Amino acid sequence: MARMTNLRFPWAALAAAGLLATVLPPAVAAQTADAGRYWPQGRGPHQSGVSLTATPPVEWSETRNIKWKTEVPGLGAATPIVWGDRIFLLSAVPLGVSDEEQHEYRGALPERDVHRYVTLAYDRNDGSLVWERVAGERVPHEATHATAGTYASSSAITDGEHVVAFFESNGLLVYDMDGNLVWETDLGDKRVLTEGGEGTTPVLHGNYLVLVWDHNDQSYVVAFDKRTGEELWRTNRDELDTWATPLVVEPAGRAQVITNAWSRIRSYDLETGEELWYTRGLTPLTIPSPVAGDGMVYAMSGFNGAALKAISLIDARGDITDSGAIVWSHNRDTPYVASPLLYEGQLYFTKYVHGILSVFDAQAGTPHYGPQRMDQIRGIMASPVAADGRVYITGRDGTTIVIRHGKTYEVLATNKLDDQFSASMALVDSEIYMRGDRYLYAIAED
């Protein structure tokens, strides 16, 4: 089975040093450099929320530094995915309703509308629609969250050759970059115990496409060959509703898939699906995705409690719940929805409705600052992102604060757009891409 070394290490460092061409064949070097430059998945090129190459703007408004904005059909919480001159989005469009109503949260309605599930490709230069592909039209079989749920909450992912669209109960589809269907499969209907809706995103690593299917029935993790759709392995597990995206890391050269879930954090061998290690101790309704760096992985949750575990990957074997593999832990102000940010050895995480930020030394587990109340924003669903020495945190009301990356809290700018935001930002080159409930924005210096 084909494998590709994790883009986090050492290729990210080599790219930053300009050494790729000397250690890799030209075609591989170009593809790897592109992966580090663009935003190929919801948490960016390194699954950490960080771009090592972007230099995004600090200030913007509806009348300043808006390169373009375009209305997106329907509603979705999918992060914009960027590769080359294309932006990819997933959306669910309710049919037979007004233009205004198609952007409203409709999860609590007693009668659900027929929805059209679409993958959209936009031109980065002017925001024009390049292609649209329909996965299907159907009435959602279950409700979603009344005020925050959408029927397209998973983000697309790409490797520069394929575009993966996962609508969960409404299909898994893989296209080429021009929108030609490569393969598709139907995994059936999820049975979400909480009626909180669906919203986990798969992960691509080499030729492996891995997704988590946790619900109120037989749950499992499954890997497909991204090129053909062949199922490579499937591992059943005893979990309930989970929304966290899996993470792939390669400690000591062995690729493993780490999943953050209701009852356990677990790791699986990427090639075989064998469970490698696990730990108990998170809270229910697990939404934040784990992040990893410098031999550690950080997993957390924040519904009906607070829990964070910092795990040494090289020491993790079997049941690590009470072992030294858990280097440090924390039980206050962890995120309910937003995933953490790991940037240059600092771990940033936010508390959902309270607008609270905490920043820790990721290795030692000691706080740099926080819990810090951010007076400008509340209701944080979008995950924080970072580039060029700055951290960007967006509230649902369209307010984004930009803070200086460091050991003290310093706000550089407060920016406001006239939309509501659940999706996270994408940072590419000198631009920011933001997907609101109604509009897709490209933000760049005038």
C-alpha positions as CSV (number, residue, x, y, z in Angstrom):
1,M,0.0,0.0,0.0
2,A,1.3,3.4,-0.9
3,R,2.4,5.8,1.9
4,M,3.4,9.4,2.1
5,T,5.4,10.9,4.9
6,N,3.3,13.2,7.1
7,L,3.5,16.8,5.9
8,R,4.0,18.1,9.3
9,F,7.5,16.8,9.8
10,P,10.0,17.1,8.3
11,W,8.6,18.5,5.1
12,A,7.2,21.7,6.7
13,A,10.5,22.6,8.0
14,L,12.3,21.8,4.8
15,A,9.8,23.9,2.8
16,A,10.4,26.9,5.1
17,A,14.1,26.5,4.7
18,G,13.8,26.3,0.9
19,L,15.5,22.8,0.8
20,L,12.8,20.7,-0.8
21,A,14.3,20.7,-4.3
22,T,17.5,19.2,-2.9
23,V,16.0,16.3,-1.1
24,L,12.9,15.4,-3.2
25,P,12.2,14.7,-6.8
26,P,10.9,17.8,-8.6
27,A,7.3,16.6,-8.9
28,V,7.1,15.5,-5.3
29,A,8.8,18.6,-4.1
30,A,6.3,20.8,-6.0
31,Q,3.3,18.9,-4.7
32,T,4.6,19.0,-1.1
33,A,5.4,22.8,-1.3
34,D,1.9,23.4,-2.6
35,A,0.4,21.4,0.2
36,G,2.2,23.7,2.7
37,R,1.2,26.8,0.8
38,Y,-2.5,26.2,0.4
39,W,-5.3,25.3,2.8
40,P,-6.3,21.7,1.7
41,Q,-8.4,20.8,4.8
42,G,-10.4,22.4,7.5
43,R,-7.5,22.9,9.9
44,G,-5.0,23.9,7.3
45,P,-1.9,22.3,5.7
46,H,-0.6,20.8,9.0
47,Q,-3.9,20.0,10.7
48,S,-3.0,22.5,13.4
49,G,-4.7,25.7,12.3
50,V,-1.4,27.2,11.1
51,S,0.0,28.5,7.8
52,L,3.8,28.8,7.8
53,T,3.8,30.8,4.6
54,A,0.7,33.1,4.6
55,T,0.9,36.8,5.3
56,P,-2.8,37.7,5.8
57,P,-4.2,41.2,6.5
58,V,-4.7,42.4,10.0
59,E,-7.6,44.8,9.4
60,W,-10.8,44.7,7.3
61,S,-14.5,45.6,7.3
62,E,-17.3,45.6,4.8
63,T,-15.8,48.7,3.1
64,R,-12.1,48.0,3.6
65,N,-9.8,45.2,2.3
66,I,-12.6,43.2,0.7
67,K,-11.2,41.8,-2.5
68,W,-14.6,40.3,-3.4
69,K,-17.6,38.7,-1.7
70,T,-20.2,36.3,-3.3
71,E,-23.4,34.8,-2.1
72,V,-23.3,31.1,-1.5
73,P,-26.4,29.0,-2.1
74,G,-27.9,27.4,1.0
75,L,-26.2,26.9,4.3
76,G,-23.2,25.1,5.7
77,A,-20.5,25.3,8.3
78,A,-17.8,23.9,6.0
79,T,-14.5,25.7,6.0
80,P,-13.3,27.0,2.6
81,I,-10.7,24.7,1.1
82,V,-8.1,26.3,-1.2
83,W,-5.7,24.8,-3.8
84,G,-4.2,26.7,-6.7
85,D,-6.8,29.2,-8.0
86,R,-9.8,27.3,-6.6
87,I,-11.8,27.4,-3.5
88,F,-14.0,24.4,-2.6
89,L,-17.1,24.6,-0.4
90,L,-19.9,22.2,0.6
91,S,-23.5,23.4,1.1
92,A,-27.0,22.2,1.6
93,V,-29.7,24.1,-0.2
94,P,-33.3,23.8,0.9
95,L,-35.6,23.7,-2.1
96,G,-38.9,25.6,-2.5
97,V,-38.0,28.4,-0.1
98,S,-37.1,32.1,-0.6
99,D,-33.6,33.3,-1.1
100,E,-33.6,34.7,2.4
101,E,-34.9,31.5,4.0
102,Q,-32.3,29.3,2.4
103,H,-29.7,30.9,4.7
104,E,-31.7,30.4,7.9
105,Y,-31.1,27.7,10.4
106,R,-34.0,25.2,9.9
107,G,-33.0,22.3,12.1
108,A,-35.9,22.8,14.5
109,L,-38.7,23.0,12.0
110,P,-41.4,20.4,12.5
111,E,-41.3,19.5,8.8
112,R,-38.0,19.3,7.0
113,D,-37.5,20.6,3.5
114,V,-35.9,18.7,0.6
115,H,-32.3,19.7,0.4
116,R,-29.9,19.7,-2.5
117,Y,-26.3,18.7,-1.4
118,V,-23.7,20.5,-3.5
119,T,-20.0,20.8,-3.9
120,L,-19.0,24.3,-5.2
121,A,-15.7,25.4,-6.8
122,Y,-15.0,29.1,-6.9
123,D,-12.3,31.2,-8.7
124,R,-9.9,32.7,-6.1
125,N,-9.4,35.8,-8.3
126,D,-12.9,37.1,-8.6
127,G,-15.2,34.8,-6.6
128,S,-17.0,33.5,-9.7
129,L,-18.5,30.0,-9.6
130,V,-16.4,27.6,-11.7
131,W,-18.4,24.4,-11.2
132,E,-21.1,22.9,-9.1
133,R,-21.9,19.2,-8.5
134,V,-25.0,17.8,-6.9
135,A,-24.6,14.8,-4.6
136,G,-28.3,14.3,-4.4
137,E,-31.7,15.7,-3.3
138,R,-33.6,14.3,-0.3
139,V,-35.3,15.2,2.9
140,P,-32.9,14.9,5.9
141,H,-33.8,11.8,7.8
142,E,-33.1,13.5,11.2
143,A,-33.2,17.0,12.6
144,T,-30.0,19.0,13.2
145,H,-29.2,21.5,15.9
146,A,-31.9,24.2,16.1
147,T,-29.6,27.3,16.1
148,A,-26.2,26.1,14.9
149,G,-26.7,22.9,12.9
150,T,-26.5,22.7,9.1
151,Y,-26.8,19.7,6.7
152,A,-23.4,20.5,5.3
153,S,-21.1,20.9,8.3
154,S,-18.2,18.7,7.0
155,S,-15.5,20.5,5.1
156,A,-14.2,19.4,1.7
157,I,-10.6,18.2,1.5
158,T,-8.1,18.0,-1.3
159,D,-4.7,16.8,-2.2
160,G,-4.4,18.8,-5.4
161,E,-5.7,15.9,-7.5
162,H,-8.9,14.9,-5.7
163,V,-11.7,16.8,-4.0
164,V,-13.5,14.9,-1.3
165,A,-17.0,15.8,-0.4
166,F,-18.5,14.0,2.6
167,F,-22.2,14.7,3.3
168,E,-22.3,11.8,5.8
169,S,-25.8,10.3,5.5
170,N,-26.0,11.8,2.0
171,G,-22.9,10.2,0.6
172,L,-19.2,10.3,0.2
173,L,-18.0,11.6,-3.2
174,V,-14.6,12.1,-4.7
175,Y,-14.1,14.3,-7.7
176,D,-11.1,15.4,-9.7
177,M,-10.1,19.1,-9.7
178,D,-12.4,19.8,-12.6
179,G,-15.5,18.3,-10.9
180,N,-15.5,15.0,-12.7
181,L,-16.8,12.2,-10.4
182,V,-14.1,9.6,-9.7
183,W,-16.1,7.5,-7.3
184,E,-18.8,7.6,-4.6
185,T,-20.3,5.4,-1.9
186,D,-23.3,5.5,0.4
187,L,-22.6,4.6,4.0
188,G,-26.3,4.7,5.0
189,D,-28.0,6.9,7.6
190,K,-26.4,8.0,10.8
191,R,-28.5,7.8,13.9
192,V,-27.5,10.8,16.0
193,L,-28.6,10.3,19.6
194,T,-28.6,13.9,20.5
195,E,-30.2,15.4,17.3
196,G,-27.2,17.6,17.1
197,G,-26.8,17.0,13.4
198,E,-23.8,15.6,11.6
199,G,-20.4,17.2,10.9
200,T,-17.2,15.2,11.0
201,T,-14.7,15.6,8.2
202,P,-12.5,12.8,6.8
203,V,-8.7,13.0,6.6
204,L,-6.4,12.3,3.6
205,H,-2.9,10.9,4.1
206,G,-1.0,9.4,1.1
207,N,-3.5,7.2,-0.6
208,Y,-5.6,6.7,2.5
209,L,-8.9,8.4,3.0
210,V,-10.0,7.9,6.6
211,L,-13.3,8.8,8.3
212,V,-15.1,8.3,11.6
213,W,-18.7,7.1,11.7
214,D,-19.8,7.4,15.3
215,H,-23.5,7.3,16.1
216,N,-26.3,5.6,18.1
217,D,-25.7,2.3,16.3
218,Q,-22.6,0.3,15.3
219,S,-19.8,2.9,15.2
220,Y,-16.5,2.4,13.3
221,V,-13.5,4.0,11.7
222,V,-13.0,3.1,8.0
223,A,-10.2,3.7,5.4
224,F,-10.7,3.9,1.7
225,D,-8.2,4.0,-1.2
226,K,-8.7,7.6,-2.3
227,R,-8.1,6.7,-6.0
228,T,-10.6,3.9,-6.4
229,G,-12.9,3.9,-3.4
230,E,-11.8,0.4,-2.3
231,E,-12.4,-0.2,1.4
232,L,-9.0,-1.0,2.9
233,W,-10.1,-1.7,6.5
234,R,-12.9,-1.1,8.9
235,T,-12.6,-1.2,12.7
236,N,-15.7,-1.3,14.9
237,R,-15.8,0.6,18.1
238,D,-18.1,1.4,21.1
239,E,-18.7,5.2,20.7
240,L,-21.7,7.5,20.4
241,D,-22.1,10.8,18.5
242,T,-18.7,12.3,17.6
243,W,-17.9,15.4,15.4
244,A,-14.1,15.5,15.7
245,T,-12.0,15.1,12.6
246,P,-9.3,12.4,12.8
247,L,-5.7,13.3,12.9
248,V,-2.8,11.4,11.2
249,V,0.7,11.5,12.7
250,E,3.9,9.5,12.2
251,P,5.9,9.1,15.4
252,A,8.9,6.9,14.8
253,G,7.8,6.4,11.1
254,R,4.6,4.5,11.9
255,A,1.5,6.4,10.7
256,Q,-1.4,6.3,13.1
257,V,-4.9,7.8,13.1
258,I,-5.9,9.6,16.3
259,T,-9.6,10.1,17.0
260,N,-11.2,12.2,19.7
261,A,-14.5,10.8,20.9
262,W,-17.1,10.5,23.6
263,S,-15.7,7.7,25.7
264,R,-12.0,7.5,24.6
265,I,-9.2,9.1,22.7
266,R,-7.9,6.3,20.5
267,S,-5.1,5.6,18.0
268,Y,-5.2,3.2,15.0
269,D,-2.6,1.9,12.7
270,L,-3.1,3.7,9.4
271,E,-2.3,0.6,7.3
272,T,-4.3,-2.0,9.2
273,G,-6.8,-0.3,11.4
274,E,-5.4,-2.0,14.5
275,E,-6.0,-0.1,17.7
276,L,-2.7,1.0,19.1
277,W,-3.6,2.9,22.3
278,Y,-6.4,4.6,24.1
279,T,-7.3,6.7,27.1
280,R,-10.5,7.5,28.9
281,G,-11.4,10.8,30.5
282,L,-13.1,13.3,28.1
283,T,-16.5,14.8,28.2
284,P,-19.6,13.8,26.2
285,L,-20.5,15.3,22.7
286,T,-16.9,15.5,21.5
287,I,-16.5,18.1,18.8
288,P,-12.9,19.6,18.9
289,S,-10.3,17.8,16.7
290,P,-6.9,16.9,18.2
291,V,-3.7,18.7,17.2
292,A,-0.1,17.4,17.3
293,G,3.5,18.6,17.2
294,D,6.9,17.9,18.7
295,G,6.0,14.3,19.6
296,M,2.8,15.2,21.5
297,V,-0.9,15.1,20.7
298,Y,-3.5,17.3,22.4
299,A,-7.1,16.3,22.7
300,M,-9.9,18.1,24.5
301,S,-13.6,18.6,24.9
302,G,-15.8,21.0,26.8
303,F,-19.5,20.0,26.9
304,N,-20.9,19.4,30.4
305,G,-17.4,19.7,31.9
306,A,-13.8,20.3,30.8
307,A,-11.0,18.0,29.8
308,L,-7.6,18.3,28.1
309,K,-5.0,15.6,27.7
310,A,-1.5,16.1,26.4
311,I,-0.1,12.7,25.3
312,S,3.5,11.7,24.5
313,L,3.2,9.7,21.3
314,I,6.4,7.8,21.7
315,D,5.2,6.5,25.1
316,A,1.6,5.6,24.1
317,R,0.9,1.9,24.1
318,G,-2.3,0.1,25.1
319,D,-4.4,1.6,27.9
320,I,-2.6,4.9,28.8
321,T,-5.3,6.3,31.1
322,D,-3.1,6.2,34.2
323,S,0.3,6.1,32.6
324,G,3.2,8.4,32.1
325,A,2.2,8.8,28.4
326,I,-0.2,11.5,29.6
327,V,2.3,14.3,30.2
328,W,-0.1,16.8,31.5
329,S,-3.9,17.5,31.7
330,H,-6.2,20.4,32.4
331,N,-9.9,20.6,33.4
332,R,-11.0,24.2,32.9
333,D,-12.3,26.4,30.1
334,T,-11.7,23.8,27.3
335,P,-13.7,24.2,24.0
336,Y,-17.1,22.8,23.3
337,V,-17.0,23.4,19.6
338,A,-13.9,25.0,18.3
339,S,-10.7,23.0,17.8
340,P,-7.5,24.1,19.5
341,L,-4.6,25.9,17.7
342,L,-1.0,24.8,18.1
343,Y,1.4,27.5,17.0
344,E,5.2,27.5,17.6
345,G,5.0,25.6,20.9
346,Q,1.9,27.4,22.2
347,L,-1.5,25.8,22.6
348,Y,-4.5,28.2,22.2
349,F,-8.1,27.2,22.9
350,T,-11.3,29.0,23.4
351,K,-14.5,28.5,25.5
352,Y,-17.6,28.5,23.4
353,V,-20.2,31.0,24.6
354,H,-18.0,33.0,27.1
355,G,-15.4,34.4,24.8
356,I,-12.6,33.1,26.9
357,L,-9.1,32.3,25.6
358,S,-6.4,30.2,27.3
359,V,-2.8,29.9,26.1
360,F,-0.4,27.2,27.4
361,D,3.2,26.1,26.9
362,A,2.3,23.0,24.9
363,Q,5.2,20.9,26.2
364,A,5.2,21.9,29.8
365,G,1.5,22.4,30.4
366,T,2.1,25.7,32.1
367,P,-0.2,28.7,31.3
368,H,1.2,31.7,29.5
369,Y,-2.1,33.6,30.2
370,G,-5.8,33.0,30.6
371,P,-8.5,32.4,31.2
372,Q,-8.6,35.7,29.3
373,R,-12.0,37.2,28.6
374,M,-12.1,38.6,25.1
375,D,-14.5,41.5,25.5
376,Q,-15.0,41.9,21.8
377,I,-16.5,38.4,21.0
378,R,-18.8,35.7,22.3
379,G,-20.2,32.5,20.9
380,I,-17.1,31.1,19.3
381,M,-17.7,28.2,16.9
382,A,-15.0,28.8,14.3
383,S,-11.6,27.4,15.3
384,P,-8.7,29.9,15.7
385,V,-6.0,30.1,13.0
386,A,-2.6,31.6,12.9
387,A,0.1,32.9,10.5
388,D,2.9,35.5,10.4
389,G,3.0,35.9,14.1
390,R,-0.7,36.6,14.6
391,V,-3.7,34.6,15.8
392,Y,-7.2,35.2,14.4
393,I,-10.3,34.4,16.5
394,T,-13.8,34.8,15.0
395,G,-17.1,35.0,16.9
396,R,-20.5,34.0,15.4
397,D,-21.6,37.6,15.0
398,G,-18.8,38.3,12.4
399,T,-16.3,39.9,14.8
400,T,-12.7,38.8,14.4
401,I,-10.0,39.8,16.8
402,V,-6.4,39.6,15.7
403,I,-3.9,39.1,18.6
404,R,-0.2,39.0,18.6
405,H,1.3,35.5,19.0
406,G,3.2,35.4,22.3
407,K,3.1,34.9,26.0
408,T,1.0,38.0,26.7
409,Y,-2.5,39.0,25.5
410,E,-2.2,41.9,23.0
411,V,-5.1,42.8,20.6
412,L,-3.8,44.2,17.3
413,A,-7.2,44.7,15.6
414,T,-10.9,44.1,15.9
415,N,-12.8,43.6,12.6
416,K,-16.5,43.2,11.8
417,L,-18.4,41.7,8.9
418,D,-22.2,41.8,8.3
419,D,-22.7,38.0,8.4
420,Q,-22.8,35.1,10.9
421,F,-19.9,32.7,11.0
422,S,-19.5,29.1,12.1
423,A,-16.9,28.0,9.6
424,S,-13.2,28.6,10.3
425,M,-10.9,30.8,8.2
426,A,-8.5,29.7,5.5
427,L,-5.2,31.6,5.2
428,V,-3.4,31.5,1.9
429,D,-0.7,33.8,0.5
430,S,-1.7,37.3,1.4
431,E,-5.4,36.5,1.6
432,I,-8.1,35.3,4.1
433,Y,-11.2,33.4,3.0
434,M,-14.2,33.4,5.3
435,R,-17.5,31.5,4.7
436,G,-20.5,33.1,6.4
437,D,-24.1,31.9,6.6
438,R,-24.7,33.9,3.4
439,Y,-21.5,35.1,1.8
440,L,-18.0,33.8,0.9
441,Y,-15.4,36.6,1.5
442,A,-11.9,37.1,0.1
443,I,-10.0,39.5,2.3
444,A,-6.8,41.2,1.0
445,E,-5.0,44.5,1.3
446,D,-6.5,47.1,-1.0
